[in-house]
């Protein structure tokens, strides 16, 4: 059993914090395009990209990478006309993706009436219409299972080979990683006959299944141009414990950023937004959190917002309150 699963997973050890590139947030643009022309038909490529809007939520936003003008032209012809809201987004004037929202009612009818070779693949990806399993609401312990694609029977159906060629250009022209979220998948040996996995094997170099260790549910399919690795962070790459410098508490974000909170005059907090005086700073390259000093560090530019998951935000709030109790007990010293 499971001989189609590789008996190893590539590990990558990280000794340095992965830095969040805030510069990528400047020069970003998003333009809405006028889409007056209704769709004239449905192609296999169109079905592939609108499937989640048809089966899940018609207002669901599709985000498709745009590698070059040729790919953009294909998307504008075969996919974009099925949506009433189309925006192109990019950086420094270079288009990088299309945002597609609000599926047209006639496109849903076309999707159901058009028979192509990709439909069994879509039906396999969404094995039922209850999408609630997508939204787990908590952290999962995930096991990585690399798929030996060479042991899967090739998927052969009309329109499929051309679609595989297009999708390879969309996702892998410049290398990269993308993911799919299957619905109704359990990790079992019968997945070797999955229409979706067999279809992906025709153009994706590497596929890894991420499986919930408790429920055995297949949560994500990760695909890449190069062999996918599971990163293990060494202690030096993990956020360090908060430390205080005079009246200021330094909170290591673990992504090359440090938040500084002024404890003077700060009452206990219940939520991150309750902090009166806080400011984010860049942790200088090749420097340690232990040596950080906000008076000489570069602040994050105004207008850039960062979002943290609930567990991380809660941990930061608890750290602030712990330090406040000690700070106040010592008379603000």
N, C-alpha and C positions, 0 to 999 in steps of 0.2 A: 504493500500500500504506500501511497504518497511518494512513489519514486520520481514523480514529476516535480517534487519540491527539492531544491538543492540542499545538500547536507551542510551548508555553511552560510554564514552571513558576513559580509565584509564590514569590519569594524574600523572606525576612524577615531583616534584619540585627539581630543582638543585640549591644548594646554593654555590657550589664550582666549579671552573673551571675544565672542563674535560681535563686532561693532555694528551698531545700527547706523546706516548711511543717511543721516538727516539731509544731506545736500540733495538727495534725490527728490525731496519734497519741495524744493524750490525750482522754479521754472516749469512746474507741472501745469498742463492745460487740459481742458475738456470742452469740446465744442459739440453742440447739438446740430445734427444734419436734418435737412428737410426731406421727408419721405412721403411724397404725394403719390407715387406710383405703386399700386397694389401688386401683390405677387401674381405672376403669370402661370406658375406651376410649382411643383415640389420635386426636388432632387434628393438623392441619398444623402448628400452633404447637408442639405437643409433639414432633413429628418433627424440626422445625427445631432445637430446643434439645437433644435427646438424641442427635442423630446422631453426634457425636464419641464419646460413651460407647458407642454400639452398634458403631461401626466401628473405634474405636481401643482404648480401655481402659474397661472397665466401672467402674473405680474413679476415672476421670477426674472432677475437680471442675468443675462448671459454676458460673460467677459471672454473675448476671444483674442489671443495674441495676434499681432500683425507684424510679420517679419519684413515685408517689403510691399511695394506698390502693386505688384502682380497678385499677391495674396489678398490685398485689400480689395482689388477689383473683383476677385472671385467671390469674396464674402459679400460685397455690395450687390452682386448680381443674384446669388443663390440663397443667401441667409438674411441679410438686412431687410429686404422687402417684406418679410413676415412679421416685422415689428413696427409699431407706430412711433416708438421713441428710440432713436439711434444717436449715440454720441461717440465721437472718436477722442481718444485721450493719448497723451504723449508727454514728452519731456524735451524742453528746449527746441520746440518746433518740429520734432520728429515723432510721427504717429507710432504708437506702440501697441494699442489695443482698441477694440470696438466694444462698447457697452450697449447691449440690446435689451429693451424692456417693452412690456405691453404687447403680448402676442395678438395678432389680428384674428378675429373669429373665423374668417375664411381660411386662414392657415391651419387651424386645428382640423377643419373639415378636410383640407387637402392632405394633411398628415395621415388621417385615418383612411382616406380613399386611395392613396398612392401606395402601390406594392413594389418594394425594392428589396434587395438582398440584405439591407442593414436592419430591417425590422426585427428579425429574430435576435439580433445582437442587442438592440434596444430593449426588447422584452426580457432578455436575460439580465441586463443591467438593472432593470426595475422589475423585480419578480412579483411585486405586489404594489398597490397604489397607496399604501399607508406609509407616508414619508416620515412619520413621527420618530422612527428609529434613528433618523439622521441627527436628531437633536437630543443628545444624551444628557447634557446638563451638568456633567461632572467629569473628573479626570479618569482616564482609563489606563490600565496596564496593558501595553500592546506588545505582541510578539511579532517579529519580522520573519516572513517566510518568502524567500526568493523563489520564483518560478523558473523551472527549466523549460523554456519555451520550445526548445528543439524536440521535446517529447510529446508535444501537443499535436493533434491532427489538424492540418491546415483548414481554415474556414474558406469554403468555396461557394460563392453565390453571385448572381448577377450584380453588377455595379460595384462590387466590393473592392476589386483590385485598384480601380481608379480612385476610389475613396481613400484607401490605405495610402496611396501615393500622395494625395493632397494633405492628409492629416500628418504624414511624416514631415512635409514641408512646413506645415503650420507650427508644429511643436519642436522639431529637432533640427531645423535648418542651421541654427546657431548653437546647437546643444541646449540642454535644459532639462527640467523635470516638470511633469504635470501629474495631476491626480484625478481619479474618478471615485465617486462614493456609491458603491452598489447598495441596492435595497433588497433585503430578504436573503442575503447570503450567509451561510454557515460554513465554517471551515471543515470540509469533508472531502473524501477521495473523489466523489462524483464531480467535483469542480474541474477535473481534468477534461471533462467533456463540455465545459462551459462555452457557449457560442461567443461570448465576449472575450474570454481569454484566448480562444483560438483565433478570433479576429485580430486582437492586439498583437499576437505572435507574428502576424504577417507584416508588421511595420515598426513595432516597438522593440528596441534592442534589449531592454531590461525591465522586468516587472517584479515588484515585491508586494505581497499582501500583508497588511497590518491587521492583526487579529486580536480581538479582546480576549485577554487571558481568562476572564471569568465566564463570559457568556459564549465564547467560541464564535462570535459573530465577526465576519469580515467587515472591517470598518472602512478601510481605504485601500485603493489600488494605486500604488506609486509607480510611475513610469519614467525612465530616463534614457538619455543618449549613452551615458556611461554607467558602469556598474554602480548600483546604489549602495550606500554605506549607512550603517547605524552609528551615529556619533555618540561617543562616551566622553563626557566632560570630566577632566581632572579637576582637583580642588582649585587650582589656580584659575580655571576658566569659569568657576561658579561665583555668584554674587557673594561678596564678603560681608561679615557681620557689620551692622551699623556702628559708626564711631562718632564721638563728639569732639568738636574743636571749639573751645570757649562756649558761646551761647548757641552754636550751630550743630545740628545733627546731620551727619552725612549718611545718605542711603545709597548703597551700591545697586544700580539697576541691572548689572550683569550684561549690558549691551554697549559698553563704552560710555555710559552716561551715569551721572551722579545727581541725585536730588538733594538739595540743601534746605533744611527747615530751621527757621529761627525760633528757638524755644522761648525766648524772652516774651512774656505777655501772652503766650499761647495757652488757652485752656485745653483740657482733655478733649479728644476728638472721637467721633463715632464713624466718620466717613472721611475719605481723602480730601474731599472738597472743603472740609471744615478747617483746613490748615490756612492760617492767615498769611504767613510769609513763607513762600517756598519758591525755589527756582532750580531749573535744571541746568547742568553744566556738562561739557564734554570732559571725559577722562582723557588726559593727554596720551597720545600714542606712546607705547613702550614705557608707560609709567604704572606704578602700583597704586591701588586704592589707599594703601597705608600712607602714601606720600601726598595724597590729594590735598590741595588748598584752594578753596573757592575764590580767594582773593586774587589768585594769579591764573585761574582757569577761565576758559572761554565759555560764556553762557549760551544756552540754546536760544536761537533767534525768537523774538516774539511772534505770536501767531501760529506756531507749530504746536499741535496738540498730540499727546501720547495716550494710548489706552492700555490698561493693565487688566489681566484677568482678575476675577473676584478674589481668588485665594491669595494672589500676590498683593493686591491692594489691602486686603485684610491684614496680611503679615506686616506691611509697612505701617499701617495705623497702630497695630499693637506695639511695634517697635517705638513709635513716637510716644505713645502713652507711657510705656515703661521708662523711657528716658525723661519724660516730663515729671514723673513721680520722683525720680532721683534728683533731677534738676531743682525742683521746688523744695525737696527735703533739705537740700544743701543751701537753700536761700538764694537760688539763682546763680550758682557757681559751678 
